């Protein structure tokens, strides 16, 4: 996963700087396939206003930033949505 972070957004982040947020079960149904996944979610707290990122456009459609407390409430199902800032490519 850490190699993918570096490849896809250009950041080198030590694993110990991540905070485990939980596991989300996801299921995608296609005409000939059911894809069941367990998505292990980690949070990265970045204090600075700007991040020097370089997106791999073939793999990343956008990037968003959230307040930590809002993300915690979303992942613990204490709220159903949260406000984000960020962008999508194209």
C-alpha positions as CSV (number, residue, x, y, z in Angstrom):
1,X,0.0,0.0,0.0
2,X,2.8,2.5,0.8
3,X,4.4,1.8,-2.5
4,X,1.1,2.6,-4.2
5,X,0.8,5.9,-2.3
6,X,4.3,6.9,-3.6
7,X,3.5,5.8,-7.2
8,X,0.0,7.3,-7.4
9,X,0.4,10.6,-5.6
10,X,4.1,11.1,-5.3
11,X,4.3,11.1,-1.4
12,X,6.7,9.1,0.6
13,X,4.9,8.5,3.9
14,X,6.3,6.2,6.7
15,X,3.7,3.6,7.6
16,X,4.0,4.6,11.3
17,X,2.7,8.0,10.4
18,X,-0.7,6.5,9.4
19,X,-3.7,6.0,11.7
20,X,-5.9,3.0,11.2
21,X,-9.5,4.0,10.7
22,X,-11.1,0.7,10.1
23,X,-12.3,-1.7,7.4
24,X,-15.0,-1.0,4.9
25,X,-16.7,-3.9,3.1
26,X,-17.4,-3.1,-0.5
27,X,-19.3,-5.1,-3.1
28,X,-19.5,-4.2,-6.8
29,X,-21.9,-6.1,-9.1
30,X,-21.1,-6.3,-12.8
31,X,-22.9,-8.3,-15.4
32,X,-20.5,-11.3,-15.2
33,X,-18.7,-10.6,-11.9
34,X,-19.3,-9.8,-8.2
35,X,-16.2,-8.1,-6.7
36,X,-16.2,-8.3,-2.9
37,X,-13.5,-6.3,-1.1
38,X,-12.4,-5.4,2.4
39,X,-10.9,-1.9,2.2
40,X,-8.5,-1.2,5.0
41,X,-8.7,2.6,5.6
42,X,-5.8,4.6,7.0
43,X,-5.7,8.4,7.7
44,X,-2.7,10.6,7.2
45,X,-2.6,13.8,9.2
46,X,-0.8,16.5,7.3
47,X,-0.5,19.8,9.2
48,X,0.7,22.1,6.4
49,X,-1.6,24.0,4.1
50,X,0.0,22.7,0.9
51,X,1.2,19.2,-0.1
52,X,3.6,18.7,-3.0
53,X,1.8,15.9,-4.9
54,X,2.2,14.5,-8.3
55,X,-0.8,12.5,-9.4
56,X,-0.5,9.4,-11.6
57,X,-3.5,10.3,-13.8
58,X,-4.1,6.7,-14.9
59,X,-4.8,5.6,-11.3
60,X,-6.0,8.7,-9.4
61,X,-9.1,10.6,-10.4
62,X,-8.8,13.3,-7.7
63,X,-7.7,14.1,-4.2
64,X,-9.7,15.4,-1.2
65,X,-8.8,16.7,2.3
66,X,-11.1,16.4,5.3
67,X,-10.9,17.4,9.0
68,X,-9.9,14.6,11.2
69,X,-12.9,14.8,13.5
70,X,-15.3,14.8,10.5
71,X,-13.6,11.7,9.1
72,X,-13.7,9.9,12.5
73,X,-17.5,10.6,12.7
74,X,-18.1,9.4,9.2
75,X,-16.1,6.1,9.7
76,X,-17.8,5.4,13.1
77,X,-21.2,6.1,11.4
78,X,-22.0,9.1,13.7
79,X,-22.7,11.1,10.6
80,X,-23.6,10.3,7.0
81,X,-21.6,13.0,5.2
82,X,-18.9,15.5,5.6
83,X,-17.5,18.6,3.9
84,X,-14.4,18.1,1.8
85,X,-12.1,20.3,-0.2
86,X,-10.1,19.0,-3.1
87,X,-10.3,18.4,-6.8
88,X,-11.0,15.9,-9.6
89,X,-9.1,15.6,-12.8
90,X,-11.3,16.2,-16.0
